Amino acid sequence: MTYSIRSGVGSRQAWQPIVAFVCTALMAGAVMVQAADPDPLQDFCVADLSPSGPRVNGLPCKDRANVTSKDFLFTDFRTSGNVSAKGTNAYPSFATVFEYPALNTLGISHVRLDFGIGGVVPPHTHPFSSETLFVVQGSIYTGFVSFDGVLYAETLQKGDIYIYPKGTLHFQINVGTGPAITFNSLNSQYPGFLVAANQLLLSNIPAAVLESSLGISNATDLNLLEASVPPNW
């Protein structure tokens, strides 16, 4: 069967509403794809983290009558993290909605990274946000791998900023001669934190899958790899 569209003013007029609808739908789709957390519907919604709070896609609001100025203050970044605790001589201190409930619905969170000499934050992703890194102290080599497998990396000094696009694998290492500190911001109240080695080697993926994927010929090599992953990330 052959289909045809007749030319003429009448047919063009008939198609105009359809074309307008398609264009609008495509534009709306593009906005949704690029968005991070949705815009809030009120000025603030301090999260209710109590176990009895209702479970929703996000977190419920604390009763506004019980909110004080202290709810908007976060002081945990005043002290450095214990860099020996993670096994790579670096430590992330998080300010997500779960540590800082006032961030609820506001589409932002922060991380303080403390590095000893040679300290490493291993390759990881944030599935829900992009991220910027600001060097407060020291010298950091950092970068991300794009979706087409290209590494973009630079050595940063105090005062420099670097960005990691949403969902890309990225890392940080202290390449200076002393301790280093960075302050990172993310455009999600809970960006997620997926460490590549943990996801791959410590998540009970069948050994046959890993051996074939990594080109490992025996279980002994795989066991050595699994045992070498820092346990606390």
Residue pairs with C-beta under 8 A, 6 or more apart in sequence:
5 11
5 15
36 107
36 128
36 129
36 130
36 166
36 187
36 188
37 105
37 106
37 107
37 128
37 129
37 187
37 188
37 189
38 107
39 107
40 105
40 106
40 107
41 105
42 105
44 67
44 72
44 102
44 104
44 105
44 106
45 59
45 61
45 62
45 104
45 105
46 61
46 62
46 67
46 71
46 72
46 101
46 102
46 104
47 59
47 60
47 61
47 62
47 97
47 98
47 101
47 102
47 103
47 104
48 59
48 60
48 61
48 62
48 63
48 101
49 59
49 98
49 101
53 59
53 60
54 60
58 104
58 105
58 189
59 97
59 101
59 104
61 104
62 71
62 101
71 101
71 102
72 102
74 95
74 99
74 100
74 102
76 93
76 95
76 99
77 93
77 95
77 110
77 112
77 183
80 91
80 112
80 114
80 181
81 91
81 92
81 93
81 112
81 113
81 114
82 91
83 89
83 90
83 91
83 114
83 115
83 116
83 119
83 179
84 116
85 91
85 232
86 230
86 232
86 233
87 230
87 231
87 232
87 233
88 119
88 120
88 121
88 122
88 230
88 233
89 115
89 116
89 117
89 118
89 119
89 120
89 174
90 113
90 114
90 115
90 116
90 119
90 120
90 121
90 172
90 174
91 113
91 114
92 111
92 112
92 113
92 121
92 193
93 111
93 112
93 113
93 114
94 109
94 110
94 111
94 193
95 103
95 109
95 110
95 111
95 112
96 103
96 109
96 189
96 190
96 191
97 103
97 104
97 109
97 189
97 190
98 190
100 109
100 110
103 109
103 189
104 189
105 189
106 189
107 187
107 188
107 189
108 185
108 186
108 187
108 188
108 189
109 129
109 185
109 186
109 188
109 189
109 190
109 191
110 183
110 184
110 185
110 186
111 183
111 184
111 186
112 181
112 182
112 183
112 184
113 121
113 133
113 172
113 180
113 181
113 182
113 183
113 184
114 179
114 180
114 181
115 121
115 138
115 140
115 172
115 173
115 174
115 179
115 180
115 181
115 182
116 174
116 179
117 174
117 176
117 177
117 178
117 179
118 173
118 174
119 173
119 174
119 180
120 171
120 172
120 173
120 174
121 171
121 172
121 173
122 171
122 195
122 196
122 197
122 230
122 233
123 169
123 170
123 171
123 195
123 196
123 197
124 169
124 170
124 171
124 193
124 194
124 195
124 196
124 233
125 167
125 168
125 169
125 170
125 192
125 194
125 196
126 164
126 166
126 167
126 186
126 188
126 191
126 192
126 193
126 194
127 166
127 167
127 191
127 192
127 194
128 166
128 188
128 190
128 191
128 192
129 166
129 186
129 187
129 188
129 191
129 192
130 163
130 164
130 165
130 166
130 186
130 187
131 163
131 164
131 170
131 184
131 185
131 186
131 187
131 191
132 161
132 162
132 163
132 164
132 184
132 185
133 140
133 142
133 156
133 161
133 162
133 163
133 164
133 172
133 182
133 183
133 184
134 159
134 160
134 161
134 182
134 183
134 184
134 185
135 156
135 157
135 158
135 159
135 160
135 161
135 180
135 181
135 182
136 158
136 181
136 182
136 183
137 158
137 179
137 180
137 181
138 158
138 174
138 176
138 178
138 179
138 180
138 181
139 155
139 156
139 157
139 158
139 174
139 175
139 176
139 180
140 155
140 156
140 172
140 173
140 174
140 175
140 176
140 180
140 182
141 153
141 154
141 155
141 156
141 172
141 173
141 175
142 153
142 154
142 156
142 162
142 170
142 171
142 172
142 173
143 151
143 152
143 153
143 154
143 162
143 170
143 171
144 151
144 152
144 153
144 164
144 165
144 168
144 169
144 170
145 151
145 152
145 168
145 169
145 170
146 152
146 165
146 168
147 168
154 160
154 162
155 175
156 162
164 170
169 196
172 182
174 180
195 233
197 229
197 230
197 233
198 229
198 233
200 210
201 210
201 225
201 226
201 229
202 226
202 229
207 219
207 222
210 216
210 222
211 217
211 218
211 219
211 222
214 222
214 225
216 222
216 225
